[in-house]
């Protein structure tokens, strides 16, 4: 029996609420160390429902996986176990892990402290201890500051995070934006109490994010703009802050059927609005009966698969009825994407595989 068959069998067994045998657990452990990141991700999805020592030990090994995405998934899944000893020594146990993983581990330690209802003083003491052991240029410093802010509500920790936006390292600036994004979401910017209590903090955050923003590379530039829009929306300010070059590009796209695809792509990949996927899907739906451009339906099929909620992909149906031979491979690929997206938890998606093989 190959690895896919083993995984499919185990997944089906879990879905049917059948307990895993010792041999099953052995197979899961072996699969967790296979060469396929996809299989590893599926193993993690299964293990979070098996809150036992054997599954916990498998996940702890996966935290050290060379695939960063697998390692990060394993870290977040460990939080489901909420073991007290993790609060005390988890970071030290993974001393050899990368800075990226340590960032998530610190976040998880804070989560464990919160879920186990430890006092704020205990969590603060642990975070300060962690901070003393981290190198100053470690990305995990930012998640530690974030945890200290959560338990103390002292704004100085936010300012400690923001001051490094001056860093010449683009990755560090991205981690700062990622941390600030988490703090904003965690504290719910729609809260009137937050606005009243932290209006000055929000204004300073906005100013810090805006400084030198035009010199950012495109991704961090977009990230900053999205955060500023969220803050400005809470403060009751105008949220449209597109820089002149982006505004000029946007205004050059005519508002007509011939250029609808360009407008959709710009809305999606330059996120002027927070609900950009919904805007793009609405633009597509409003114009699908007016346009017979194959590239429009190729884009529509892909977007419907990733972001849509409809039971039928009308763009894919159009392609399969009217698509050209030249784009046959793309159409088959899009069908495979749709099949995978429509049954995300099915490891052995025979329909998707059938279309993929035709490529």
C-alpha positions in Angstrom: 0.0 0.0 0.0 1.5 3.3 -1.0 1.6 6.5 1.1 -1.5 8.1 -0.5 -3.5 4.9 0.1 -2.3 4.7 3.7 -3.2 8.3 4.3 -6.6 8.0 2.7 -7.4 4.9 4.7 -6.4 6.6 8.0 -8.4 9.7 7.2 -11.5 7.7 6.4 -11.1 5.8 9.6 -11.0 9.1 11.6 -14.0 10.4 9.7 -15.9 7.3 10.8 -14.8 7.8 14.4 -12.9 4.6 14.5 -10.0 4.6 17.1 -6.5 4.3 15.7 -4.6 1.1 16.4 -1.0 1.0 17.5 -0.1 0.2 13.9 -2.1 3.2 12.6 -0.2 5.4 15.0 3.1 4.0 13.7 2.0 4.7 10.1 1.0 8.3 11.0 4.4 8.8 12.6 6.2 7.5 9.5 4.0 9.6 7.1 4.7 12.7 9.2 8.4 12.4 8.2 7.8 11.7 4.5 9.0 13.9 1.6 5.6 15.3 0.8 4.6 18.6 2.4 1.1 18.1 1.3 0.8 14.8 3.2 2.5 16.3 6.2 -0.1 19.1 6.2 -2.9 16.5 6.1 -1.3 14.6 9.0 -1.3 17.8 11.1 -5.0 18.4 10.2 -5.7 14.9 11.5 -3.6 15.1 14.7 -5.3 18.2 16.1 -8.3 15.9 16.7 -6.2 13.3 18.5 -5.3 15.1 21.7 -3.1 12.4 23.2 0.5 12.0 24.1 1.4 10.0 21.0 0.0 12.7 18.6 1.6 15.4 20.7 5.0 13.8 20.3 4.6 13.6 16.5 3.7 17.3 16.3 6.7 18.3 18.4 9.0 16.5 15.9 7.2 18.2 13.0 8.0 21.7 14.5 11.5 21.0 13.4 10.5 20.2 9.8 12.7 21.8 7.1 9.5 23.0 5.4 8.7 26.3 7.1 5.0 26.1 6.4 4.8 22.5 7.9 6.7 23.7 10.9 4.5 26.7 11.5 1.3 24.5 11.1 2.7 22.1 13.7 3.5 25.0 16.1 -0.1 26.3 15.9 -1.5 22.8 16.2 0.4 22.2 19.4 -1.5 25.0 21.0 -4.6 22.7 21.1 -2.9 20.5 23.7 -2.5 23.4 26.2 0.1 21.6 28.3 1.3 23.5 31.4 4.9 22.4 30.9 5.0 24.1 27.5 4.5 27.5 29.1 7.6 26.9 31.2 10.1 25.4 28.7 8.8 25.2 25.1 11.0 27.9 23.7 14.1 26.4 25.2 13.2 23.0 23.9 13.3 24.4 20.3 16.4 26.5 20.7 17.8 25.3 17.3 14.6 26.3 15.4 14.6 29.3 13.0 13.6 32.8 14.1 10.4 32.4 12.1 9.4 29.4 14.2 10.4 30.9 17.4 8.1 33.9 16.6 5.2 31.5 16.5 6.3 29.5 19.5 6.3 32.7 21.7 2.8 33.5 20.4 1.8 30.0 21.4 3.3 30.2 24.9 1.2 33.3 25.5 -1.9 31.5 24.2 -1.3 28.6 26.6 -0.9 31.0 29.5 -4.2 32.7 28.5 -6.1 29.4 28.0 -4.9 28.0 31.3 -6.0 31.2 33.0 -2.6 32.0 34.4 -2.4 35.4 36.0 -1.2 38.3 34.0 1.8 38.7 36.3 2.9 35.1 35.7 2.6 35.6 31.9 4.5 38.9 32.0 7.3 37.3 34.0 7.6 34.5 31.6 7.7 36.9 28.6 10.3 39.1 30.1 12.4 36.0 30.8 12.0 35.0 27.1 12.9 38.5 26.0 16.2 38.4 28.0 17.2 35.2 26.2 16.4 36.3 22.7 19.0 38.1 20.4 18.1 41.7 19.8 17.7 41.1 16.0 15.5 38.0 16.6 12.0 38.2 15.0 10.6 36.5 18.0 11.3 39.8 19.9 8.2 41.3 18.2 5.9 38.5 19.2 7.2 38.8 22.8 6.5 42.5 22.8 3.0 41.8 21.5 2.4 39.3 24.3 3.6 41.8 26.9 1.3 44.4 25.5 -1.7 42.0 25.7 -1.1 41.3 29.4 0.0 44.8 30.5 -1.8 47.1 28.0 1.3 49.3 28.2 1.7 51.2 25.0 5.5 51.3 25.3 5.6 47.8 23.9 3.8 48.9 20.7 6.3 51.7 20.3 9.2 49.3 20.7 7.8 47.3 17.8 7.1 50.3 15.6 10.6 51.8 16.1 12.2 49.1 14.0 10.1 50.1 10.9 13.3 52.1 10.2 15.2 48.8 9.7 16.9 48.3 6.3 15.9 44.7 6.4 12.7 44.2 4.4 11.9 40.9 6.2 12.2 42.5 9.6 9.9 45.3 8.4 7.4 42.7 7.2 7.5 40.9 10.6 6.8 44.2 12.3 3.8 44.8 10.0 2.6 41.2 10.6 2.8 41.7 14.4 1.0 45.1 14.3 -1.7 43.4 12.1 -2.1 40.7 14.8 -2.4 43.3 17.5 -5.0 45.3 15.5 -7.1 42.2 14.9 -6.7 40.9 18.5 -8.0 44.2 19.9 -10.8 44.6 17.4 -10.5 48.1 15.9 -14.3 48.4 15.7 -14.5 48.6 19.4 -15.6 52.1 20.6 -14.0 51.5 23.9 -10.6 50.8 22.2 -11.1 54.0 20.2 -11.7 56.1 23.3 -9.0 54.5 25.4 -6.3 54.3 22.7 -7.1 57.1 20.2 -3.7 58.7 20.6 -2.0 55.3 20.2 -3.9 54.6 17.0 -2.9 58.0 15.6 0.7 57.4 16.4 0.6 54.0 14.8 -0.9 55.6 11.7 1.9 58.2 11.6 4.6 55.6 12.1 3.2 53.3 9.3 2.9 56.2 6.9 6.5 57.5 7.3 8.7 56.4 4.3 5.9 54.2 3.1 6.5 55.2 -0.5 10.0 53.6 -0.4 8.7 50.2 0.5 8.7 47.3 -2.0 5.3 46.6 -3.4 4.2 43.9 -0.9 5.2 45.7 2.3 3.8 48.9 0.7 0.4 47.3 0.3 0.6 45.8 3.8 1.2 49.2 5.3 -1.6 50.8 3.3 -4.0 48.1 4.5 -3.1 48.6 8.1 -3.4 52.4 7.8 -6.8 52.1 6.1 -8.0 49.9 9.1 -6.8 52.5 11.6 -8.2 55.4 9.7 -11.6 53.7 9.3 -11.7 53.3 13.1 -10.7 57.0 13.6 -13.5 58.1 11.2 -11.0 59.3 8.6 -10.9 58.9 4.8 -9.5 55.5 4.0 -8.3 56.1 0.4 -4.6 56.8 0.5 -3.4 55.6 -2.9 -0.1 57.2 -3.9 -0.1 59.3 -7.0 1.5 56.7 -9.2 -1.0 54.1 -8.2 -3.9 56.5 -8.5 -2.7 57.5 -12.0 -2.5 53.8 -13.0 -5.9 53.1 -11.6 -7.5 56.1 -13.4 -6.0 55.0 -16.7 -8.2 51.9 -16.8 -11.4 52.9 -18.6 -14.7 51.9 -17.0 -16.0 49.8 -19.9 -16.5 46.2 -20.9 -13.3 46.1 -22.9 -11.2 46.7 -19.8 -13.2 44.9 -17.2 -10.5 42.2 -16.8 -7.8 44.8 -16.1 -10.0 46.4 -13.5 -10.7 43.1 -11.8 -7.0 42.2 -11.7 -6.1 45.6 -10.3 -8.8 45.4 -7.6 -7.6 41.9 -6.6 -3.8 42.4 -6.6 -3.6 46.0 -5.5 -6.0 45.8 -2.5 -7.5 49.3 -2.4 -10.6 47.9 -0.6 -10.7 45.5 2.3 -13.4 43.4 0.6 -11.6 43.2 -2.7 -12.5 39.5 -3.4 -16.2 40.3 -3.1 -15.8 43.4 -5.3 -14.0 41.3 -8.0 -16.6 38.5 -7.9 -19.4 41.1 -8.2 -17.7 42.8 -11.2 -17.3 39.4 -12.9 -20.9 38.4 -12.2 -22.3 41.7 -13.5 -20.4 41.3 -16.8 -20.2 37.6 -17.5 -23.2 37.6 -19.9 -21.8 40.6 -21.8 -18.3 39.3 -22.5 -17.3 36.3 -24.6 -13.5 36.9 -24.1 -11.9 33.6 -23.2 -9.3 35.2 -21.0 -12.1 36.8 -18.9 -13.6 33.4 -18.3 -10.2 31.8 -17.5 -9.7 34.5 -14.8 -13.3 34.1 -13.6 -12.9 30.3 -13.2 -9.8 30.7 -11.1 -11.3 33.4 -8.9 -14.5 31.5 -8.4 -12.6 28.4 -7.3 -10.5 30.3 -4.8 -13.0 32.9 -3.4 -16.5 32.1 -4.6 -19.3 30.3 -2.7 -21.4 29.2 -5.6 -22.2 25.5 -6.1 -21.6 25.8 -9.9 -18.6 27.5 -11.6 -20.3 29.2 -14.5 -17.0 30.5 -15.8 -15.6 27.0 -16.0 -18.8 25.7 -17.7 -18.4 28.4 -20.4 -14.8 27.4 -20.9 -15.6 23.7 -21.3 -18.3 24.5 -23.8 -16.6 27.3 -25.8 -12.9 27.2 -24.9 -10.2 27.0 -27.6 -7.9 24.1 -28.2 -5.0 26.4 -27.6 -6.1 26.8 -24.0 -7.1 23.2 -23.4 -4.4 22.6 -20.9 -5.3 25.7 -18.9 -9.0 24.7 -18.9 -8.1 21.2 -17.6 -5.9 22.7 -14.9 -8.7 25.1 -13.8 -11.1 22.2 -13.6 -8.6 20.4 -11.3 -8.4 23.5 -9.2 -12.1 23.7 -8.9 -12.5 20.0 -7.9 -9.8 20.4 -5.2 -11.4 23.6 -3.9 -14.9 22.1 -3.8 -13.8 19.1 -1.6 -10.8 20.5 0.3 -10.7 17.7 2.9 -10.6 14.8 0.5 -7.0 13.7 0.2 -7.5 11.4 -2.7 -9.6 13.6 -5.0 -10.0 11.3 -8.0 -11.9 13.8 -10.1 -9.1 16.4 -9.7 -6.4 13.8 -10.4 -8.3 12.7 -13.5 -8.2 16.2 -14.9 -4.7 16.7 -13.9 -3.5 13.6 -15.7 -5.1 14.8 -18.9 -2.6 17.7 -18.8 
